[in-house]
Amino acid sequence: MVRRNRNKRRDQQRHAQKRAMERTGLNISANRQDEIIGKIQKGECVFVRKDSRRVSVFDVEFEEQTLRVVYDKQRKSLATIMTKDFE
């Protein structure tokens, strides 16, 4: 089961990177995603809503943009990255 979570985390990282490029034009690698996750874990962001027990949505300042990110606390990864106008 642990291996499965690692694969899911990797898949989420790839998905988030792809969506960030499509939606914001930013190339946000896994390491850069870890920077965003650090901001979430330190409370350096704005909580938007909780979607489930493991998934929450935050607005995070990153490279002079406000990104709306979906954070998976179980896997400690970003499920996706959007622009602030996404609901």
N, C-alpha and C positions, 0 to 999 in steps of 0.2 A: 504493500500500500504506500509506503514512503516513496518508492520509485515512481509510482503513478503520480503522486503529488508533484514531484520534481518535473516530470514531463508536462504536467498541466501548467505548472509555473512557467516553464520554458515556452509553451504554446501561447500563454497569456502575454508574455513579454514580446513575442514576435507579432502577435495580433495588435498589441498596443503600439508598437513601433510602426507597423503598417498604417494603422488608423491615424496616428499622429502626423505622418507624412501626408496622407490624403487630406486631412482636415485642417492642418495648421501649417504645413510645409516644413515642419521641424523634423530632423532626423534624431529621434530620441532612442539611443542604444540602451541595452540592458543596464549598463553602468549609470547612464543618465537617469534611467527610470529609478534606480536605487537612490539617487539624489532626491527625486520627487517623493519617494516613499519615506525617506528620512524626514522631509518637511512634514508629511502627514503624521508620522510617529511622534514628532516633537511638538505638534500642534501649531505649526507655522503655516496654516491654511484655514480655509473657511469650510465648515461642515455644511453640506447642502441637504442631504437626507440619507436615511438608512433604507436600503432596498431589501435586505434580508439579514439573517444573523451573521453572515460572513462578509457581505458586500455593502459598502457605503460609498457615497458620492461626495467629492470634495472639489472646491475651487482652489487651485494652487498657482501662485505666481512663479513663472519659469521663463527665463529669457525675455523679460519685458512683455509677456503675454499672460493672460489668465487662462489656465487650462482647466477644464472640467474633467476630472479623472474618476474612474470607478476602481476602488481599492478592495482587494480581496484579503481580508485580515488573516484568514486561515493559511493562505499560501504566501502571504506577505509580498504580493505582487499587484501590478496594475492590470485590471481586466481589459480596460480600454481607455483611450484618451479622446476627448472631444473638445469642442470650443464651448465657451461659456453659454452660448445661446441654445445648446442642446438641453432638453428636459430629460 
